[in-house]
Amino acid sequence: MTTQPTNTALAPVPDEIEREEQHAVALRDENLTKLALIDPDLIEARLTAREKALAKLREVAIRGSHAFDWTLYKDKEGRVVGVPRDSAAVQIRKWMGISIFNYRPCENGYPAPLVTKDRVKTTDRDGKVTGEADVTIVEMWADGVCSLTGEPVEGVYYAVRSDKPFTGSGTLQDLKSSCRTGLDAKVTRILSGLRKVPVDQLQALGVKVEQSHTGMGFGTSAERTAGTVTSDEVKGAAAKLREEILRRVGGDTAAAKDLCRQITKGDKPGKDGKLFPGFDTVDRLTADWQVEAAMKKLHAHPMFGDAAQGQGDREPGGEG
């Protein structure tokens, strides 16, 4: 018997995944129309055989995955679903025979993501606009095909922004790498049909979902169970911390990530004898006490703290 994980504070399925769902449905309808025109008498038999093959391969792909290969969200109906992460997409691609090609743009024959800059407004903790900051945007397109179904998909788009959560330390090279990885995963999800898998199906196929990742910003299962995370409050406090960090570094995103690591690193060694190195984004902070501790360290920072910026009258952590 399977049990539902504790996830009352789970994040909703990201809009990007919902758009993939619409893309996949439209793609399937288009391909069915083409198949009907080519061979209308055999369309039902072909569809039945293909669905059986797909169902079996999806089952094998899920059985071969680890809990860490999935991120749990809640869909629009309130059901808990698992979205495959990049690590799962690599294995799914092998099982489903999915090829990804024609990456663009290219430079000297090699994929070279489009890199642009955007100016965004920065605000203080009270929401008052304090200035502007540069944001780096990395974009790519690609085509794909599933050898099992023969289904192609063209012009799939993916983008990464330096002011949004992503895997990496914040360098341009990390942004480019994250964009390429995210694009591959997106094409895989569209062609495989493995976009939002019900959590009970994952459990039935041996995935220990209690060990899976959860939507960013909502903490661990233990933290949610203990009631230490109130998603809206923590998210709002983290946003104010992000804005304050950006303001103090003059909008320099690389400096902001470095400063974030400094104010979130551990004070005492862990069981392994090492200090926690800190987070490069405030979105990794999942409890109010973490945000408060980081804010206090920011106020006391030797270079970017209150004293260094002529705000010596402010109380650490206060609204001042």
C-alpha positions as CSV (number, residue, x, y, z in Angstrom):
1,M,0.0,0.0,0.0
2,T,1.3,3.4,-0.9
3,T,1.1,6.5,1.2
4,Q,0.8,10.1,0.1
5,P,3.8,12.3,1.0
6,T,3.4,15.3,3.3
7,N,3.2,18.1,0.9
8,T,0.5,20.6,1.8
9,A,2.9,23.5,0.9
10,L,4.0,22.1,-2.4
11,A,4.5,24.6,-5.2
12,P,2.1,24.5,-8.2
13,V,3.3,22.9,-11.4
14,P,5.4,25.6,-13.2
15,D,3.8,27.5,-16.1
16,E,6.6,26.2,-18.3
17,I,5.5,22.6,-17.7
18,E,1.8,23.5,-18.3
19,R,2.8,25.1,-21.6
20,E,4.7,21.9,-22.5
21,E,1.5,20.0,-21.9
22,Q,-0.4,22.1,-24.4
23,H,2.5,21.8,-26.9
24,A,2.5,18.0,-26.6
25,V,-1.2,17.7,-27.1
26,A,-1.1,20.0,-30.2
27,L,1.8,18.0,-31.6
28,R,0.0,14.7,-31.1
29,D,-3.2,16.0,-32.8
30,E,-1.1,17.2,-35.7
31,N,0.7,13.9,-36.1
32,L,-2.6,12.0,-35.9
33,T,-4.0,14.1,-38.6
34,K,-1.0,13.3,-40.9
35,L,-1.3,9.6,-40.1
36,A,-5.0,9.6,-40.9
37,L,-4.3,11.1,-44.3
38,I,-1.6,8.7,-45.1
39,D,-3.3,5.5,-43.9
40,P,-6.7,6.0,-42.4
41,D,-7.6,2.2,-42.3
42,L,-4.7,1.3,-40.0
43,I,-4.7,4.4,-37.7
44,E,-6.6,2.7,-34.8
45,A,-4.4,-0.4,-34.9
46,R,-1.2,1.7,-35.1
47,L,-2.3,3.9,-32.2
48,T,-3.2,0.9,-30.0
49,A,0.1,-0.8,-30.6
50,R,2.1,2.5,-30.1
51,E,0.3,3.3,-26.8
52,K,1.0,-0.1,-25.4
53,A,4.7,0.2,-26.4
54,L,4.8,3.7,-24.9
55,A,3.2,2.6,-21.7
56,K,5.7,-0.2,-21.2
57,L,8.7,2.0,-21.9
58,R,7.5,4.7,-19.6
59,E,7.1,2.1,-16.9
60,V,10.7,0.8,-17.5
61,A,12.0,4.4,-17.5
62,I,10.4,5.2,-14.2
63,R,11.5,1.9,-12.6
64,G,15.1,2.8,-13.6
65,S,14.9,6.2,-12.1
66,H,15.8,7.4,-8.6
67,A,13.7,9.5,-6.2
68,F,16.2,12.4,-6.8
69,D,15.3,12.3,-10.5
70,W,11.9,13.8,-9.7
71,T,10.5,17.1,-8.4
72,L,7.1,17.0,-6.8
73,Y,4.4,19.7,-7.5
74,K,0.7,20.1,-7.2
75,D,-1.3,20.3,-10.4
76,K,-4.4,22.5,-11.0
77,E,-6.7,19.8,-9.5
78,G,-4.6,19.6,-6.3
79,R,-3.1,16.3,-7.1
80,V,0.6,15.6,-6.4
81,V,2.6,14.9,-9.6
82,G,6.3,14.3,-10.3
83,V,8.1,16.2,-13.0
84,P,11.3,14.5,-14.4
85,R,14.4,16.5,-13.7
86,D,17.4,16.7,-16.1
87,S,19.0,13.6,-14.7
88,A,15.8,11.6,-15.4
89,A,15.5,13.1,-18.9
90,V,18.9,11.6,-19.8
91,Q,17.7,8.1,-19.1
92,I,14.2,8.6,-20.6
93,R,15.9,9.8,-23.8
94,K,17.8,6.5,-24.1
95,W,14.8,4.3,-23.5
96,M,12.5,6.3,-25.8
97,G,15.1,6.7,-28.6
98,I,14.8,10.5,-28.5
99,S,17.3,12.4,-30.6
100,I,17.8,16.2,-30.3
101,F,19.4,18.1,-33.0
102,N,19.6,21.4,-35.0
103,Y,20.5,23.5,-32.0
104,R,20.4,27.1,-32.8
105,P,21.8,29.7,-33.0
106,C,25.3,28.3,-34.0
107,E,28.7,29.8,-34.3
108,N,31.4,28.2,-36.5
109,G,29.3,25.1,-36.8
110,Y,28.7,24.6,-33.0
111,P,25.7,25.5,-30.9
112,A,26.2,29.0,-29.4
113,P,23.2,30.2,-27.2
114,L,21.9,33.7,-27.9
115,V,23.0,36.0,-25.0
116,T,21.3,39.3,-24.4
117,K,21.0,41.9,-21.6
118,D,17.9,43.4,-20.0
119,R,17.5,46.2,-17.5
120,V,15.2,45.5,-14.6
121,K,14.2,47.8,-11.7
122,T,15.5,47.0,-8.2
123,T,13.5,47.8,-5.1
124,D,14.2,48.0,-1.3
125,R,12.5,46.0,1.4
126,D,9.5,48.3,1.3
127,G,9.0,47.9,-2.4
128,K,10.4,51.3,-3.3
129,V,12.3,51.4,-6.6
130,T,16.0,52.1,-5.9
131,G,17.5,51.8,-9.3
132,E,18.1,49.3,-12.1
133,A,20.2,46.2,-12.6
134,D,21.4,44.3,-15.6
135,V,20.0,40.8,-16.2
136,T,21.6,38.3,-18.5
137,I,19.3,36.2,-20.7
138,V,20.5,33.0,-22.5
139,E,18.2,31.5,-25.2
140,M,18.3,28.4,-27.5
141,W,16.1,26.5,-29.9
142,A,16.3,22.9,-31.1
143,D,14.4,20.1,-32.9
144,G,13.8,16.6,-31.8
145,V,12.3,13.2,-32.9
146,C,11.3,10.1,-31.1
147,S,12.4,7.0,-33.0
148,L,9.8,4.8,-31.2
149,T,6.8,6.8,-32.3
150,G,8.2,8.7,-35.3
151,E,6.9,11.9,-33.8
152,P,9.0,15.0,-34.5
153,V,8.9,18.4,-32.8
154,E,10.4,21.6,-34.2
155,G,11.6,24.9,-32.9
156,V,11.4,24.1,-29.1
157,Y,12.5,27.2,-27.2
158,Y,14.2,27.5,-23.8
159,A,15.7,30.4,-21.9
160,V,17.6,31.0,-18.7
161,R,17.8,34.4,-16.8
162,S,20.4,35.3,-14.3
163,D,17.7,36.8,-12.0
164,K,15.8,33.5,-11.8
165,P,16.7,30.2,-10.0
166,F,18.9,27.8,-12.0
167,T,21.6,25.2,-11.3
168,G,25.0,26.8,-11.3
169,S,27.1,29.5,-9.7
170,G,25.9,32.4,-11.9
171,T,28.7,32.7,-14.4
172,L,27.8,33.1,-18.1
173,Q,29.2,29.6,-18.8
174,D,26.9,28.2,-16.2
175,L,23.9,30.0,-17.7
176,K,24.8,28.6,-21.1
177,S,25.2,25.1,-19.8
178,S,21.9,25.3,-17.8
179,C,20.1,26.5,-21.0
180,R,21.4,23.6,-23.1
181,T,20.5,21.1,-20.4
182,G,17.0,22.6,-19.8
183,L,16.3,22.6,-23.5
184,D,17.2,18.9,-23.8
185,A,15.0,18.1,-20.9
186,K,12.1,20.1,-22.4
187,V,12.2,18.3,-25.7
188,T,12.4,14.9,-23.9
189,R,9.3,15.7,-21.8
190,I,7.3,16.8,-24.8
191,L,8.2,13.7,-26.9
192,S,8.0,11.1,-24.1
193,G,4.8,12.1,-22.5
194,L,6.5,12.0,-19.1
195,R,5.7,15.5,-18.0
196,K,3.4,15.2,-15.0
197,V,3.4,11.7,-13.5
198,P,0.9,11.0,-10.7
199,V,2.8,10.4,-7.4
200,D,0.9,7.1,-6.8
201,Q,2.2,5.8,-10.1
202,L,5.8,6.7,-9.2
203,Q,5.3,4.9,-5.8
204,A,3.8,1.9,-7.5
205,L,6.9,1.6,-9.7
206,G,9.3,1.7,-6.7
207,V,10.2,5.4,-6.5
208,K,10.6,6.5,-2.9
209,V,8.9,9.9,-3.4
210,E,9.6,11.0,0.2
211,Q,13.2,11.4,-1.0
212,S,12.3,13.4,-4.1
213,H,12.9,17.1,-4.6
214,T,10.0,19.5,-4.0
215,G,9.2,22.8,-5.8
216,M,11.9,25.4,-5.1
217,G,11.3,27.6,-2.1
218,F,9.1,25.3,-0.1
219,G,11.6,23.4,2.1
220,T,11.9,19.8,2.9
221,S,9.1,17.4,3.9
222,A,10.2,17.6,7.5
223,E,10.2,21.4,7.5
224,R,6.7,21.5,6.0
225,T,5.4,18.9,8.5
226,A,6.8,20.9,11.4
227,G,5.1,24.0,10.1
228,T,8.3,26.0,9.9
229,V,7.6,27.1,6.3
230,T,4.8,29.4,5.3
231,S,5.5,29.7,1.6
232,D,4.1,33.2,0.9
233,E,5.8,34.8,3.9
234,V,9.2,33.1,3.2
235,K,9.0,33.9,-0.5
236,G,8.2,37.5,0.3
237,A,11.0,37.9,2.8
238,A,13.5,36.2,0.4
239,A,12.5,38.6,-2.3
240,K,13.2,41.6,-0.1
241,L,16.5,40.1,0.8
242,R,17.4,39.6,-2.9
243,E,16.5,43.2,-3.6
244,E,18.6,44.5,-0.7
245,I,21.6,42.4,-1.8
246,L,21.3,43.8,-5.4
247,R,21.0,47.3,-4.1
248,R,24.1,47.0,-2.0
249,V,26.2,45.6,-4.8
250,G,24.9,48.2,-7.3
251,G,23.0,45.6,-9.4
252,D,26.1,43.4,-10.2
253,T,24.5,39.9,-10.4
254,A,27.9,38.1,-10.0
255,A,28.7,40.1,-6.9
256,A,25.2,39.5,-5.6
257,K,25.6,35.7,-5.9
258,D,29.0,35.9,-4.1
259,L,27.5,38.1,-1.3
260,C,24.6,35.7,-1.0
261,R,27.0,32.8,-0.4
262,Q,28.8,34.9,2.2
263,I,25.7,35.7,4.3
264,T,24.2,32.2,4.1
265,K,27.4,30.1,4.7
266,G,27.5,28.0,7.9
267,D,29.0,29.4,11.2
268,K,29.9,26.0,12.6
269,P,31.3,22.8,11.0
270,G,28.8,20.1,10.2
271,K,29.2,16.4,11.1
272,D,31.7,16.0,8.3
273,G,33.9,18.7,9.8
274,K,33.2,21.2,7.0
275,L,31.5,24.5,6.9
276,F,28.4,24.8,4.7
277,P,29.6,27.0,1.7
278,G,26.3,28.9,1.4
279,F,23.7,29.4,-1.3
280,D,24.2,31.6,-4.4
281,T,20.5,32.4,-4.5
282,V,18.0,33.4,-1.8
283,D,15.5,31.1,-3.4
284,R,17.3,28.2,-1.7
285,L,16.3,29.6,1.7
286,T,13.2,27.7,2.8
287,A,12.5,28.9,6.4
288,D,11.9,32.3,7.9
289,W,14.8,31.9,10.4
290,Q,17.2,31.3,7.5
291,V,16.1,34.6,5.8
292,E,16.4,36.5,9.1
293,A,19.9,35.1,9.8
294,A,21.0,36.0,6.3
295,M,19.6,39.6,6.6
296,K,21.4,40.1,9.9
297,K,24.7,39.0,8.4
298,L,24.1,41.4,5.5
299,H,23.6,44.3,7.8
300,A,26.8,43.4,9.6
301,H,28.9,42.6,6.5
302,P,32.3,44.4,6.6
303,M,32.0,45.6,2.9
304,F,28.3,45.8,2.2
305,G,26.9,46.2,5.7
306,D,25.2,49.2,7.2
307,A,28.4,50.7,8.7
308,A,30.2,50.5,5.3
309,Q,27.2,52.1,3.5
310,G,26.6,54.8,6.1
311,Q,23.6,53.3,7.7
312,G,25.1,52.8,11.2
313,D,21.9,53.7,13.0
314,R,19.9,50.8,11.6
315,E,19.4,47.7,13.8
316,P,20.5,44.5,12.3
317,G,17.4,42.8,10.8
318,G,15.2,45.9,11.5
319,E,13.3,48.0,9.1
320,G,15.3,51.2,10.1
